[in-house]
Amino acid sequence: MKIFQHTNLIKQLTIREVNGRYKGSYLGVLWSFITPILMLTIYTFVFSVIFEARWGVHNTNKVEFAMLLFCGLVAFNIFAEIVSRAPGLIINNANYVKKVVFPLEILPIVAVNSALVHGLIGIFVLLIALIIFMGTLHWTILFIPLVLLPLILLSLGLAWLLSSLGVFLRDIGQVISIAVTGFLFLSPIFYPISSIPVSLQYLFYINPISYVVEDMRRVVVWGQQPDWFWLLIGIVIGLLVLLAGFFWFEKSKKTFSDVL
């Protein structure tokens, strides 16, 4: 695949992307640590203190609630960042379209890498919090890369698809923004699936993000192994979406210059 010929370029663009996000701010990359901590604090206060939400009927441990919430947010934020940025990737880099030799297909990969860097920082913060507040760190955290694999494959496939569609349908960015917010509340981030009425649970079981979020909690907080059956299904689904997205991008990129 031609993509593997551009690994150095992908690396350079990823570094520039990560460094450029907070360029000009006093704290710089430290915001990547500060932001998830602040959001965790706010969400935990709102849901566990104001709304008195609990993870299950008998669970009153607010610290564990915070860790479970953070697990879901870390996984979801990786997906949300990639998908939200995807529709504008080509439009915002229109100068590259005119360059015949520039491999446009690497732009979604750079976006995925950038999101993963910030996701890894969030995971690092989570693991430190587990040690400090719960005094434990399970060996099952070794499964984190495997648990996130279906999400990464799915996100990259969608990034190729949406970045291409964004060239032709400028309104798609607004649609995706609303859809991502919907997915946030239709994924078991702030509550367990068991708390949802049985008649509506199917909405969560057809949502692939739900399985990733649940597996993150298993391997990080509860020290359990992931759902191996789902992992196999999730990787297959992710690969299919990735291949479909890449195929569409390669077919449509020949007309980008005509539209832009």
C-alpha positions in Angstrom: 0.0 0.0 0.0 1.3 3.5 -0.9 0.7 4.8 2.6 3.6 2.8 4.0 5.9 4.8 1.7 5.1 8.0 3.6 5.7 7.0 7.3 8.3 9.7 7.8 6.0 12.4 6.4 3.1 11.0 8.6 5.4 11.2 11.6 6.5 14.8 10.9 2.9 16.0 10.3 1.7 14.3 13.5 4.4 16.0 15.5 3.5 19.4 14.0 -0.2 18.7 14.6 0.3 17.9 18.3 2.7 20.8 18.9 0.6 23.2 16.9 -2.7 22.6 18.8 -1.6 24.7 21.8 0.9 26.9 20.0 1.1 30.4 21.5 -0.5 29.3 24.9 1.5 29.7 28.1 1.0 26.1 29.2 1.4 24.5 25.8 1.1 20.7 25.7 0.3 20.7 29.4 -3.3 21.5 28.4 -3.5 17.9 27.1 -3.1 16.8 30.8 -5.2 19.6 32.3 -8.2 19.3 30.0 -9.1 15.7 30.8 -8.6 16.3 34.5 -10.9 19.3 34.5 -13.6 17.5 32.4 -13.4 14.5 34.7 -13.9 16.8 37.7 -16.8 18.6 36.2 -18.6 15.5 34.9 -18.1 13.6 38.2 -19.4 16.6 40.3 -22.5 17.0 38.1 -23.5 13.3 37.8 -22.4 11.9 41.2 -23.0 14.9 43.4 -25.8 17.0 41.9 -27.7 14.2 40.2 -26.5 11.6 42.7 -25.9 9.1 40.0 -24.4 5.7 41.0 -22.8 2.9 39.0 -25.4 0.3 39.9 -27.8 0.2 42.8 -25.4 -0.8 45.5 -22.3 1.1 44.3 -21.9 4.4 46.3 -18.2 4.7 45.7 -17.7 8.1 44.0 -14.0 7.5 43.3 -14.8 4.3 41.3 -17.6 6.2 39.6 -15.1 8.8 38.5 -12.7 6.2 37.2 -15.5 4.4 35.2 -16.6 7.7 33.8 -13.1 8.6 32.8 -12.6 5.3 31.0 -15.6 5.9 28.9 -14.6 9.5 28.1 -11.1 8.6 27.1 -12.3 6.0 24.6 -15.1 8.2 23.3 -13.0 11.3 22.9 -10.6 9.6 20.6 -13.5 8.7 18.3 -15.1 12.1 18.7 -12.0 14.1 17.9 -11.3 12.1 14.7 -14.8 12.1 13.4 -15.5 15.7 14.2 -12.4 16.9 12.4 -12.7 14.6 9.4 -15.2 16.6 7.3 -12.8 19.6 7.2 -9.5 17.8 6.7 -9.3 18.3 2.9 -11.1 21.7 2.8 -8.7 23.1 5.5 -5.7 21.8 3.6 -6.8 22.8 0.1 -3.2 23.9 -0.7 -2.2 20.3 -0.6 -4.8 19.3 -3.2 -3.0 21.3 -5.9 0.2 19.5 -5.2 0.2 16.4 -7.4 2.9 14.6 -5.4 1.3 15.1 -2.0 -0.5 12.0 -0.7 -3.8 13.3 0.5 -4.8 10.0 2.0 -2.3 10.5 4.9 -4.2 13.5 6.3 -6.9 11.3 8.0 -4.0 9.1 9.4 -2.3 12.2 10.9 -5.7 13.2 12.5 -6.0 9.7 14.0 -2.4 9.8 15.3 -3.0 13.2 16.9 -6.1 12.0 18.6 -4.3 8.9 19.8 -1.5 11.0 21.3 -4.0 13.0 23.4 -5.9 9.7 24.2 -2.7 8.1 25.5 -2.2 11.2 27.7 -5.7 10.7 29.1 -5.0 7.0 29.7 -1.8 7.9 31.5 -3.7 10.4 33.7 -6.3 7.6 34.4 -3.7 5.1 35.4 -2.0 7.6 37.8 -5.4 8.4 39.3 -6.1 4.7 39.8 -2.9 4.3 41.7 -3.4 7.4 43.8 -7.1 7.0 44.7 -7.8 3.3 44.4 -4.3 1.9 45.2 -4.4 -0.6 42.4 -3.2 -1.2 38.9 -4.4 -4.4 37.2 -2.2 -6.4 34.8 -5.1 -6.4 32.4 -4.2 -2.8 31.3 -1.9 -4.6 28.8 -5.1 -5.2 26.8 -5.8 -1.5 26.3 -4.2 -1.3 22.8 -6.2 -4.4 21.7 -9.4 -3.0 23.2 -9.0 0.3 21.3 -8.1 -1.4 18.0 -11.7 -1.8 16.7 -12.3 1.9 17.6 -9.1 3.0 15.7 -10.0 1.0 12.6 -13.5 2.3 12.6 -12.5 5.9 13.2 -9.8 5.8 10.4 -12.3 4.4 7.9 -14.9 7.0 8.8 -12.2 9.7 8.6 -11.4 8.7 5.0 -15.1 8.6 4.1 -16.1 11.9 5.8 -13.0 13.9 4.7 -13.9 13.0 1.1 -17.7 13.8 1.6 -16.8 17.1 3.3 -15.3 18.3 0.0 -18.6 17.9 -1.9 -21.1 18.4 1.0 -20.0 21.3 3.1 -23.0 20.9 5.5 -21.8 17.5 6.6 -19.6 19.0 9.3 -22.6 20.4 11.1 -24.4 17.1 10.8 -21.5 15.2 12.2 -21.2 17.6 15.1 -24.8 16.9 16.1 -24.3 13.2 15.6 -21.2 13.0 17.8 -23.1 14.7 20.6 -25.9 12.2 20.2 -23.4 9.3 20.3 -22.0 10.7 23.6 -25.4 10.2 25.3 -26.3 7.0 23.4 -23.1 5.3 24.6 -22.8 4.0 28.1 -20.4 6.7 29.3 -22.3 8.2 32.2 -24.3 5.1 33.2 -24.2 1.3 32.8 -26.2 -0.5 30.1 -28.0 -2.4 32.8 -29.7 0.9 34.0 -31.4 1.4 30.6 -34.9 0.1 30.0 -34.8 -3.4 28.4 -36.9 -2.2 25.5 -34.2 0.4 24.6 -31.0 -1.6 25.3 -30.8 -2.7 21.7 -29.8 0.9 20.7 -26.6 0.4 22.8 -25.9 -3.1 21.6 -25.8 -2.0 18.0 -23.5 0.9 18.9 -19.9 -0.4 18.5 -18.6 2.3 20.8 -20.5 0.8 23.7 -18.4 -2.4 23.5 -15.1 -0.5 23.5 -16.2 1.6 26.5 -17.3 -1.5 28.4 -14.1 -3.3 27.6 -12.0 -0.3 28.7 -13.7 -0.5 32.1 -13.2 -4.2 32.3 -9.4 -4.1 31.7 -8.6 -0.9 33.5 -10.9 -0.6 36.6 -12.2 -4.1 37.2 -9.1 -6.2 36.2 -11.1 -8.4 33.9 -10.3 -9.6 30.4 -12.1 -8.0 27.5 -15.0 -9.5 25.7 -13.1 -11.7 23.2 -16.1 -12.4 21.0 -16.9 -8.7 20.6 -13.2 -8.0 19.9 -13.2 -10.4 17.0 -16.4 -9.0 15.6 -15.3 -5.4 16.3 -12.0 -5.8 14.4 -13.8 -7.4 11.4 -16.3 -4.5 11.3 -13.5 -2.0 11.8 -11.5 -3.5 8.9 -14.6 -3.5 6.6 -15.3 0.2 7.4 -11.6 1.1 6.9 -11.3 -0.6 3.5 -14.6 0.9 2.4 -13.5 4.4 3.5 -10.1 4.1 1.9 -11.6 2.8 -1.4 -14.1 5.7 -1.5 -11.4 8.2 -0.7 -9.1 6.9 -3.5 -11.9 7.0 -6.0 -13.1 10.5 -5.1 -9.9 12.3 -4.5 -9.3 12.7 -8.3 -12.1 15.2 -8.4 -11.1 17.3 -5.3 -9.2 19.8 -7.4 -12.2 20.4 -9.6 -14.4 21.2 -6.6 -11.9 23.2 -4.6 
